[in-house]
Amino acid sequence: MKKIILIFFLVSSVFAQEYSSLNYSGFGLDVGESGAGLSYNRTWFKDKKLSFVGEIRLYDAKHPDEIIMQDYYTGRSYKFNNINLLLLPLFSGIKYYPFVGKIANNFSPFFSIKIGPILILDGAESGSFKQTWYDNLQYHHSWGGFFGLGGDVLTSNNTILTVRVGYDMLPMPQEIDGRNKYSGALVRFGYNWKK
């Protein structure tokens, strides 16, 4: 599988040179059914309708029964059923723009599908920062993906605003913090710039 991913990145970078003026990079804010996080992505265009995408995310997974309680005497809030679980998906895939040349203005809807490995960092549920993320840290890995749709909006200063909705597939190799998957709906708000 490692060879397939390496070949995919090499082929995508070779084909992307022809439309290099359309290539862009950017950051995004991800809000999902199972957590939230930040992402960095790079897009290489093969032609005007098809592009290759690579992304890395830092995703803070949440327990489905996590509750934030307010202490009205002290004014402080507390979390119950809190877990310390970070997912780092490294996905690559394609974006397909079916309406190129059919929609006026700077709006470009797309369909997207991505797959790749997931590094899972499972910290202890209590203790200091060192105890949580250093002394008791466990590493796991898995494979996952994403499929969905969205739209790019090109602004006047050559930046691209992106909104994307879809479904994240984040299976775990075993039960981690009470669940064997952290899949669910995902919304991304992205800010990109042309390279």
Buried (B, 14 or more C-beta within 10 A) or exposed (E): EEEEBEEBBEEBEEBBEEBEEBBBBBEBEBEBBBBBBEBBBBBBBBEEBBBBBBBBBBBBBBBEEEEEEEEEEEEEEEEEEBBBBBBBBBBBBBBBBEEBEEEEEEEBBBBBBBBBBBBBBBBBBEEEEEEBBEEBBEEBEBBBBBBBBBBBEBEEEEBBBBBBEBBBBBBBEEEBBEBEBBBBEBBBBBEBEBE
